[in-house]
Amino acid sequence: MTASASIPCHITRAKIYGNANAMRLLVHIMLMMAEEDAAHSGDEDREAGVLVRSTHDLGAMLRWNRGKVVRGLDALRNADAIKTRAVPGGTEIKCLYYVRQVAQK
């Protein structure tokens, strides 16, 4: 299966757009969400745009230290791009810009 994520053009007007690290983290998170959606396409009751990962794992994927990930998540949360909460196994990240892709036939 192929995974893709749409990034709305109005994101360029968001106050977070000037923060390159936060935008890189946001795009990375959205791509991971799209990949999970593609892998679990049969689970219709899954909420779109939600990802559970530890900040350490996100840092390892991006080759960042944990502090840089935490600062990026804080910047995205302050800009109303994501909502986060602690859950067993890491941090639940809900991306407010994410839209589930519709399968094309």
N, C-alpha and C positions, 0 to 999 in steps of 0.2 A: 504494500500500500504506500501511497505517496502522502506526505504531510506538507501542508502549506499554512501560512498565517497571513492574514491581511492586516496591514498597518494603515489606519485611516490618515488621510492627508491633513486633517485638522490637528494632528499631533504636533505639527510644526509650530502651531500657535500656543501650545502648552508651555507653562512656565518652566518645565523641566527640560525642554528641548535643548537648551544650551549646555546642559551637563552631559558631557560625552560618556562618562562612565555609567551614569544612571540610564541613559538611552541604550547603551550596549547591553546592560543587564536586562532592561525591559524587553528588548528584541530577543535576547537569548531565552528568557523565560517564556515568551510567546511561542517561539519555535519549539521549545520543549513541550508546551501544552498541546500544540498542533500534532506533534509526534505521538503523544499519549492518546489524543483523540483518534488518530488514525489506527493505532494499535488496538483500541477498545471500541471500535465503531459499533459493535453490537450492543453495548451497554447504553441504552437510551436514557436511563435514569441518572447517569453521571452528570454532574454539573459542569458545564463548559467553562473554561478559563480558570480552573483551580488546579494547583500543583502543590504537592507536599515534598519538600526537600530540606535537607539541613544546610545551613549556611556554609559549613565546611565543604560539603559536596559541591555546592554552587561555586565556591572559590576554587576548588580543584579543577572543575570543568573549564573555568575561565582563566585559570592560572593566576588568580588573585589571592591575597590573604583574606582571612575571614573578616577582618576589620573593614576592608574595602567593600566587601559584599554587604555588610551591615550598614555602612554609610550609604551605599547605593539603594538598598531597600528603604532606608529612612527617607532619602530624598524622593523616591517614588511614592512612598506613603504620604509624605507631606504635600506632594503635588496632586494627590487624589488620582494616581494612576493605578495603584494597587491597594488592597487591604490585606493585612497579615494577622495571623494569630498562631500561638504556639499549640501544637498538637503532638501526640506521641509519634516519634519518628522524625521530627523536624519542625519546620514552619510551613503552615498552610498559606499559600500565596494566591490571592484571587486578583486577576488582572481585569481592570475595568474597561480596557480597550479591546480585550479579546472577543472575537466573534467566531463561533463554531462554523467550520466550513461545511457547506452542503455538497454532498457527493454528486458529481456530474455523470450522467450516463451517456 
